[in-house]
Amino acid sequence: MKVPLINNINVYAQMQYKEFKMKEKLGMVKGYSLLAPNPLHKAKSLQVLDNVENQDIKNLRIELIKNKLKLGREISYEELEFLKEHSPEDYDKAVKVIQEREEFRREIRNYRTKEQVDRAYGFRMNGYIVAMKSAGGDDVEVIQMKAAAIRDEYSKFIGTDEYKELEDE
């Protein structure tokens, strides 16, 4: 399953814009208005969000984490814990994606030829396409996240020396 590159770029740009807006609300952006200083303007990291009671900011952070998963990027332990505390249903989705990524990583490391690795990737992606056609609602989002994670893991693996050392069939 190929996702158009322009779609990934759009999602990434939206994610960056939302992250900028969140930092702007917290006063973490240079050049922030000095006329009305924000008490959080010296915030150094997103950990400040845990202390902020503003639900909009928490929702924005949850959305940013979900966008990372949709792009196939790995999330940090802190982000996973944030989801666990503030959005249990998204936490469950993230755990499923992480488990799928780890399972695929272990699977491809056991193969002896490049063709076996490529075939495993193809089978996995075809399975997601079939599942997506029959799924609905939140299931589609989880499947998209899993597919993006597998695509990312495959891309990383084919760039390694381990892959280059595999036999050609």
CYANA upper distance limits for C-alpha pairs under 8 A (distance plus 0.5 A):
  1 MET  CA    125 MET  CA      6.30
  1 MET  CA    126 ASN  CA      7.26
  1 MET  CA    129 ILE  CA      7.23
  3 VAL  CA      7 ASN  CA      7.62
  3 VAL  CA      8 ASN  CA      7.99
  4 PRO  CA      8 ASN  CA      7.38
  5 LEU  CA      9 ILE  CA      6.78
  6 ILE  CA     10 ASN  CA      6.62
  7 ASN  CA     11 VAL  CA      6.74
  8 ASN  CA     12 TYR  CA      6.56
  8 ASN  CA     71 LEU  CA      7.21
  9 ILE  CA     13 ALA  CA      6.53
 10 ASN  CA     14 GLN  CA      6.63
 11 VAL  CA     15 MET  CA      6.61
 11 VAL  CA     67 ASN  CA      7.79
 11 VAL  CA     71 LEU  CA      8.15
 12 TYR  CA     16 GLN  CA      6.68
 12 TYR  CA     67 ASN  CA      8.30
 12 TYR  CA     71 LEU  CA      7.97
 13 ALA  CA     17 TYR  CA      6.64
 14 GLN  CA     18 LYS  CA      6.65
 15 MET  CA     19 GLU  CA      6.61
 15 MET  CA     64 LEU  CA      6.56
 15 MET  CA     67 ASN  CA      7.08
 16 GLN  CA     20 PHE  CA      6.63
 17 TYR  CA     21 LYS  CA      6.73
 18 LYS  CA     22 MET  CA      6.63
 18 LYS  CA     60 LEU  CA      7.87
 18 LYS  CA     64 LEU  CA      7.98
 19 GLU  CA     23 LYS  CA      6.71
 19 GLU  CA     60 LEU  CA      8.50
 19 GLU  CA     61 ARG  CA      8.44
 19 GLU  CA     64 LEU  CA      7.59
 20 PHE  CA     24 GLU  CA      6.51
 20 PHE  CA     29 VAL  CA      8.19
 21 LYS  CA     25 LYS  CA      6.72
 22 MET  CA     26 LEU  CA      6.95
 22 MET  CA     57 ILE  CA      7.15
 22 MET  CA     60 LEU  CA      7.72
 23 LYS  CA     27 GLY  CA      6.59
 23 LYS  CA     28 MET  CA      5.51
 23 LYS  CA     29 VAL  CA      6.51
 24 GLU  CA     28 MET  CA      6.29
 24 GLU  CA     29 VAL  CA      5.78
 24 GLU  CA     32 TYR  CA      7.84
 26 LEU  CA     38 ASN  CA      7.60
 26 LEU  CA     40 LEU  CA      6.22
 26 LEU  CA     41 HIS  CA      6.77
 26 LEU  CA     43 ALA  CA      7.94
 27 GLY  CA     32 TYR  CA      6.65
 27 GLY  CA     37 PRO  CA      8.42
 27 GLY  CA     38 ASN  CA      6.34
 27 GLY  CA     39 PRO  CA      8.49
 27 GLY  CA     40 LEU  CA      6.48
 27 GLY  CA     41 HIS  CA      4.63
 27 GLY  CA     42 LYS  CA      7.82
 27 GLY  CA     43 ALA  CA      7.97
 28 MET  CA     32 TYR  CA      8.15
 28 MET  CA     40 LEU  CA      8.13
 28 MET  CA     41 HIS  CA      5.93
 28 MET  CA     42 LYS  CA      7.19
 28 MET  CA     43 ALA  CA      6.57
 28 MET  CA     44 LYS  CA      7.83
 32 TYR  CA     37 PRO  CA      8.33
 33 SER  CA     37 PRO  CA      6.85
 37 PRO  CA     41 HIS  CA      7.59
 43 ALA  CA     48 VAL  CA      7.15
 44 LYS  CA     48 VAL  CA      8.49
 47 GLN  CA     51 ASN  CA      8.35
 48 VAL  CA     52 VAL  CA      7.16
 49 LEU  CA     57 ILE  CA      7.83
 49 LEU  CA     58 LYS  CA      7.52
 54 ASN  CA     58 LYS  CA      7.24
 55 GLN  CA     59 ASN  CA      6.59
 56 ASP  CA     60 LEU  CA      6.59
 57 ILE  CA     61 ARG  CA      6.69
 58 LYS  CA     62 ILE  CA      6.72
 58 LYS  CA     86 HIS  CA      8.23
 59 ASN  CA     63 GLU  CA      6.65
 60 LEU  CA     64 LEU  CA      6.67
 61 ARG  CA     65 ILE  CA      6.74
 62 ILE  CA     66 LYS  CA      6.72
 62 ILE  CA     83 LEU  CA      7.25
 62 ILE  CA     87 SER  CA      8.02
 63 GLU  CA     67 ASN  CA      6.61
 64 LEU  CA     68 LYS  CA      6.82
 65 ILE  CA     69 LEU  CA      7.00
 65 ILE  CA     75 ILE  CA      7.68
 65 ILE  CA     79 GLU  CA      7.43
 66 LYS  CA     70 LYS  CA      6.71
 66 LYS  CA     90 ASP  CA      8.21
 67 ASN  CA     71 LEU  CA      6.70
 68 LYS  CA     72 GLY  CA      6.91
 68 LYS  CA     73 ARG  CA      5.79
 68 LYS  CA     74 GLU  CA      7.63
 68 LYS  CA     75 ILE  CA      7.56
 69 LEU  CA     73 ARG  CA      6.03
 69 LEU  CA     74 GLU  CA      7.19
 69 LEU  CA     75 ILE  CA      7.72
 69 LEU  CA     94 ALA  CA      7.93
 69 LEU  CA     97 VAL  CA      8.43
 69 LEU  CA    145 MET  CA      6.02
 69 LEU  CA    148 ALA  CA      7.99
 69 LEU  CA    149 ALA  CA      7.74
 70 LYS  CA    141 GLU  CA      8.45
 70 LYS  CA    144 GLN  CA      6.99
 70 LYS  CA    145 MET  CA      5.12
 70 LYS  CA    148 ALA  CA      6.73
 70 LYS  CA    149 ALA  CA      8.43
 71 LEU  CA    145 MET  CA      7.78
 71 LEU  CA    148 ALA  CA      6.40
 71 LEU  CA    149 ALA  CA      8.09
 72 GLY  CA    145 MET  CA      6.91
 72 GLY  CA    146 LYS  CA      8.12
 72 GLY  CA    147 ALA  CA      8.16
 72 GLY  CA    148 ALA  CA      4.68
 72 GLY  CA    149 ALA  CA      4.59
 72 GLY  CA    150 ILE  CA      7.95
 72 GLY  CA    151 ARG  CA      7.67
 72 GLY  CA    152 ASP  CA      6.12
 73 ARG  CA    148 ALA  CA      8.42
 73 ARG  CA    149 ALA  CA      7.14
 73 ARG  CA    152 ASP  CA      7.61
 74 GLU  CA     98 ILE  CA      8.43
 74 GLU  CA    149 ALA  CA      8.19
 75 ILE  CA     79 GLU  CA      6.68
 75 ILE  CA     80 LEU  CA      7.34
 76 SER  CA     80 LEU  CA      6.83
 77 TYR  CA     81 GLU  CA      6.67
 78 GLU  CA     82 PHE  CA      6.60
 79 GLU  CA     83 LEU  CA      6.80
 80 LEU  CA     84 LYS  CA      6.72
 80 LEU  CA     91 TYR  CA      7.10
 80 LEU  CA     94 ALA  CA      7.91
 81 GLU  CA     85 GLU  CA      6.74
 82 PHE  CA     86 HIS  CA      6.52
 82 PHE  CA     87 SER  CA      8.26
 83 LEU  CA     87 SER  CA      5.37
 83 LEU  CA     88 PRO  CA      6.71
 83 LEU  CA     90 ASP  CA      6.86
 83 LEU  CA     91 TYR  CA      5.46
 84 LYS  CA     88 PRO  CA      5.52
 84 LYS  CA     90 ASP  CA      8.32
 84 LYS  CA     91 TYR  CA      5.61
 87 SER  CA     91 TYR  CA      6.68
 88 PRO  CA     92 ASP  CA      6.74
 89 GLU  CA     93 LYS  CA      7.02
 90 ASP  CA     94 ALA  CA      6.64
 91 TYR  CA     95 VAL  CA      6.67
 92 ASP  CA     96 LYS  CA      6.81
 93 LYS  CA     97 VAL  CA      6.83
 93 LYS  CA    142 VAL  CA      6.65
 94 ALA  CA     98 ILE  CA      6.64
 95 VAL  CA     99 GLN  CA      6.56
 96 LYS  CA    100 GLU  CA      6.64
 96 LYS  CA    142 VAL  CA      8.49
 96 LYS  CA    146 LYS  CA      8.42
 97 VAL  CA    101 ARG  CA      6.67
 97 VAL  CA    142 VAL  CA      7.79
 97 VAL  CA    145 MET  CA      6.98
 97 VAL  CA    146 LYS  CA      5.60
 97 VAL  CA    149 ALA  CA      7.53
 98 ILE  CA    102 GLU  CA      6.71
 99 GLN  CA    103 GLU  CA      6.58
100 GLU  CA    104 PHE  CA      6.68
100 GLU  CA    146 LYS  CA      7.15
100 GLU  CA    150 ILE  CA      8.22
101 ARG  CA    105 ARG  CA      6.59
101 ARG  CA    146 LYS  CA      7.82
101 ARG  CA    149 ALA  CA      6.48
101 ARG  CA    150 ILE  CA      6.39
101 ARG  CA    153 GLU  CA      7.48
102 GLU  CA    106 ARG  CA      6.71
103 GLU  CA    107 GLU  CA      6.61
104 PHE  CA    108 ILE  CA      6.67
104 PHE  CA    150 ILE  CA      7.48
104 PHE  CA    153 GLU  CA      8.39
105 ARG  CA    109 ARG  CA      6.88
105 ARG  CA    153 GLU  CA      7.38
106 ARG  CA    110 ASN  CA      7.24
107 GLU  CA    111 TYR  CA      7.75
108 ILE  CA    117 VAL  CA      6.08
108 ILE  CA    120 ALA  CA      7.90
111 TYR  CA    116 GLN  CA      6.64
111 TYR  CA    117 VAL  CA      6.82
112 ARG  CA    116 GLN  CA      7.66
112 ARG  CA    166 LEU  CA      6.34
112 ARG  CA    167 GLU  CA      7.03
113 THR  CA    117 VAL  CA      7.20
113 THR  CA    166 LEU  CA      5.52
113 THR  CA    167 GLU  CA      5.14
113 THR  CA    168 ASP  CA      6.31
113 THR  CA    169 GLU  CA      7.13
114 LYS  CA    118 ASP  CA      6.68
114 LYS  CA    163 TYR  CA      7.31
114 LYS  CA    166 LEU  CA      6.23
114 LYS  CA    167 GLU  CA      6.69
114 LYS  CA    168 ASP  CA      6.29
114 LYS  CA    169 GLU  CA      7.88
115 GLU  CA    119 ARG  CA      6.41
115 GLU  CA    168 ASP  CA      7.38
115 GLU  CA    169 GLU  CA      6.95
116 GLN  CA    120 ALA  CA      6.58
117 VAL  CA    121 TYR  CA      6.78
118 ASP  CA    122 GLY  CA      6.68
119 ARG  CA    123 PHE  CA      6.58
120 ALA  CA    124 ARG  CA      6.60
121 TYR  CA    125 MET  CA      6.68
121 TYR  CA    150 ILE  CA      8.18
121 TYR  CA    151 ARG  CA      8.49
121 TYR  CA    154 TYR  CA      7.59
122 GLY  CA    126 ASN  CA      6.53
123 PHE  CA    127 GLY  CA      6.59
124 ARG  CA    128 TYR  CA      6.98
125 MET  CA    129 ILE  CA      6.87
125 MET  CA    147 ALA  CA      6.97
126 ASN  CA    130 VAL  CA      6.81
127 GLY  CA    131 ALA  CA      6.57
128 TYR  CA    132 MET  CA      6.38
128 TYR  CA    143 ILE  CA      6.80
128 TYR  CA    144 GLN  CA      8.38
128 TYR  CA    147 ALA  CA      7.09
129 ILE  CA    133 LYS  CA      6.88
130 VAL  CA    134 SER  CA      7.20
131 ALA  CA    135 ALA  CA      6.40
131 ALA  CA    143 ILE  CA      8.06
132 MET  CA    136 GLY  CA      8.05
132 MET  CA    139 ASP  CA      8.30
132 MET  CA    140 VAL  CA      6.16
132 MET  CA    143 ILE  CA      7.10
135 ALA  CA    139 ASP  CA      6.35
135 ALA  CA    140 VAL  CA      6.40
136 GLY  CA    140 VAL  CA      6.21
137 GLY  CA    141 GLU  CA      7.85
138 ASP  CA    142 VAL  CA      6.98
139 ASP  CA    143 ILE  CA      6.65
140 VAL  CA    144 GLN  CA      6.61
141 GLU  CA    145 MET  CA      6.72
142 VAL  CA    146 LYS  CA      6.63
143 ILE  CA    147 ALA  CA      6.56
144 GLN  CA    148 ALA  CA      6.62
145 MET  CA    149 ALA  CA      6.66
146 LYS  CA    150 ILE  CA      6.66
147 ALA  CA    151 ARG  CA      6.58
148 ALA  CA    152 ASP  CA      6.61
149 ALA  CA    153 GLU  CA      6.60
150 ILE  CA    154 TYR  CA      6.48
151 ARG  CA    155 SER  CA      6.59
152 ASP  CA    156 LYS  CA      6.69
153 GLU  CA    157 PHE  CA      6.62
154 TYR  CA    158 ILE  CA      6.69
155 SER  CA    159 GLY  CA      7.08
156 LYS  CA    160 THR  CA      7.32
157 PHE  CA    162 GLU  CA      8.22
157 PHE  CA    163 TYR  CA      6.89
158 ILE  CA    163 TYR  CA      5.90
158 ILE  CA    164 LYS  CA      7.78
159 GLY  CA    163 TYR  CA      7.52
159 GLY  CA    164 LYS  CA      8.21
160 THR  CA    164 LYS  CA      7.10
161 ASP  CA    165 GLU  CA      6.59
162 GLU  CA    166 LEU  CA      7.21
